[in-house]
Amino acid sequence: MTLRDEGDLEKLKDIGRICARALKLMGESLEPGITTAELDDIGRRYLEAHGAQSAPELCYRFPGATCISVNEEVAHGIPGARVIQAGDLVNIDVSAEKAGLFADTGASFPVPPVRPDIERLVRDGRRALFVGLKTVKPGQSLAAIGNAIGEFARKNRYTLITNLASHGVGYSLHEEPGEIATWPDPSERRVMKDGMVFTIEPFLSTGAHWAESGEEDDWTLYSEPRAPTVQFEHTLVVTRNGPLIVTLPD
């Protein structure tokens, strides 16, 4: 998406803030004993109370308001009866629509107590996202995002999931520019333009390279090979001053 006018920008900021606050509330509600369905309901109630509707439900008939992935699950986990345990690594992905505009955000949360290597992975997953954000400016190649994140992963001895990409967002949940790599992609020739809207969402791992479907349902993706993996995501607008991040809670 490329913004058409100031009105669309204000709508994008509004839905971005709503998604970010829903994510923050869900993260603060995480504790041993809560089910992923109960956690999802917290997010749903917040979205609906602020005039927004779940994008996965609206666009893809996903069986939940948000995606909640635990431990071996990398993405698109279905909320349900699973009970959160101490030591779990939980990813929450919140995307929603309001007034015709969509935003998308996500984060991984360790449920204390967790091992030091998991704490480090979570910290570095957030760092990897901001490494990518720092490359954003008009005229810059979209390849710069993956090149920067890839170098960060290499230096810190991590791997990246290379079949889950960032994407354009705004007038729909997934739109142009499509499939923006968060790993080095020599074939990428597209250029960032002023007003362009997309996500950056690296999946940083201690050893996985791929996300694969399981046998339990048609949605949940698992790391391959199995390894702890985190995801952090923001929706942004390309501006002459760098990225305008719309999925911040305040």
N, C-alpha and C positions, 0 to 999 in steps of 0.2 A: 504494500500500500504506500502511496505517496499522499500526504495530507493535501486537501483541497483548499481549506480555509481555516481561519482562527476558530470558528465554531466547532469544527471537527476536532481540533486540537484540545479544546476545553472538554468535549465529550470523552476523548481518549484519556485525558488526565483523570476525569471522574471515574471511569470504569477501571482504570489502572490502580487508582487509590483504593477502590472498593476491593479489588482482588488482593492487593497487598495487605490490607487490614484483615481480610478473611484469613489469609495465610498466617499472619502474625497471631491471630486469635487461636487458630487451630494448633500452631506450634506451642503456644502457652498452655494449651489444654492437654497436651500430651503427658501421660503418666501411666505407669504400670497399672493394668487392670481395665483401661478403657478399650473398647473395641474400635476397629476401624470404621464400622458403621456409625457408632456414636460420634466419632470424630468428624466424619463426613457430614452428619446432621448439624453439627456446630457451624461448619462452613456454609451449608445450605441455608440455614436460618439467617446467617449474616447477609449473604448475597440477596436473599429475597426481601429482607427488611430494608435493603437499600435500593430496591427497584431493579436488581440485576437477576439474570438467569444463567444457570450453568451452561457453558459453551459445549462441553462434551455431550451433555444430554441433548442440547438443542441441535447440534450439528451432526452427531454420530450415534445418537441414542445409546450413549454409554450408560451402564447401569449404576450410576452414582453421580452426585453433584461434583465431586472432585476425584482425582486419582491419588490413591494412597498405596505406596509400595514399601514393603518391609523386608529388610535384610537381603535375601537372595533375589528379590524382585527389583528390577531396575526401573520400570516405568509401567504406567497404565494399570496399576493394581486396583482391583475392584473392592470398594468398601464392603465389609461384611462382618462375620462373627469372629474374625481373628482378634485375639486379645493381645494387646501390646505388653511386652515384657521388659523388665529392666535389662539394659544392655542392647536393646534393639536399635537399629538404624532405620529411620523412617523418612521416606521422601513424600512430600505433599506437593501436588501440582494443582494450582487453582487458575482456571480461565473462565471468563464470563462475558456476557453481552449486556449492554444497556444503551438504549437510544440509537441502536444500529451500529455501535462501535464495540470492538472486542479487545481484551487485553489478556495477557498470559504471564504467569509467574510461578516460581517454584523454589523449594529449598529442602535440604536434608537436615534432619534433626537427630542427634544421638540421645537416647533415653538413659540417663545416668543409672548406675555407673557403667562407663564404657572403657575399653582398652585405650591406651595412649595412641596407638597407631590409628584407631578410628577417630579420635579427637583431632589428630593431625590431618587425616584425610578430609574431614569436614572443614577444617580451617583452610586447607589448600584448595578445596573445591570452590569455596567462596573467592579465594584469591584468583583462581583461574578465570572465573567469570569477569572479574574486574580487569584482569590482563587483557581480555578480549574487548571490553568496553573502552579501554584507553586507545584502541586503534581507530575508533569511529570518528570520521569526519568526511565532509563532501569531497569527492574526487579520489578517495582512498579505495583501493581494491577490496572487495569482500573477502578475498583470500587472506588479507592481513589478519583477520580475526583468527582463522585456523592456524596460521603460521605462528602467531604470538602464543596462543594457547598450547599448541604443539610443542613449542620450545620450552614453555613453562613445565609441561608434563615431563619432557625428556630430562630437563635439569633436575627435577625433583623425583625422578624414578617412578613415575606413574604411567599408566596407559589411558587411552581414551576410547570410548565406545564410538565406533565409526559407521554405524548405520542409524543413529538417532541425531538428527540435525536441527539447527535453528531454522527459523522460517519467517516469512512475512506474516503480518497480522494487522488487523484494523477493521476493515469492512467485513471480514470473515475471520474465522479462527486460523485458517491456513490459506495463504495467498502469496502472490508474488511480493518480494523475491523468494522463490521456493528453495528449500533444502540448502541452507547456508552451512557449510562444513565448519565444525569447531575443531578440526584437525587439519594438517597441511593437505591442500588439494591443488596440485599443479595445473589442473584443468580449469580452475576458476578464473574467469575473465571479467566478471561483472564489477561495476563500480558503484560505490555509495553516492546517493544524490541527496541534496538538501530536501528535508521533509519526508524522506523514506522512513517507513516504520517496520521494524522487525524485532525478533527476539534474539538473545544470545543465551545459550543453555548448554554448556559443556557437561558431559558425563565423565567425571574423573574417577579412575579405578586403580586398585592395587594390583591389577593383573588381567582384567577382562578387556576384550577388544570388540565384542559383538553383543547385541541383544537378540535373544531368540524367544519364540513363542513356546509356552508350556503346553501341557495336555489338559489342564484343568478348565481352561476357558479360552475364548477367542481374543482376549485383550491383554492379559498380563505378560510382560516381557521379563526374561531372566538373563543375568550376565553369563557370558560364555567366553572363556571358562569361568566357573563360579568364583567370584571375588567381590569384596566390598566395593561398592560404587556409590558415588554421590552426584547429585545434580543441583545446580543453582541457576535460576533463570530470571531475567528481566525483560520487559518490553521497553523499547526505546525509540526515540525519534532522532534522526540524523540532523544536526544543526551545524552552523558555522562555528559554534562554540564547543563542539563535541557532542556527545550523546546526551539527550534529554531523557532521563529515565522516568517513565510514568508509573512504574509499579513500586513506588516507595510508599510506606504507610502514612508518612507525615509530609 
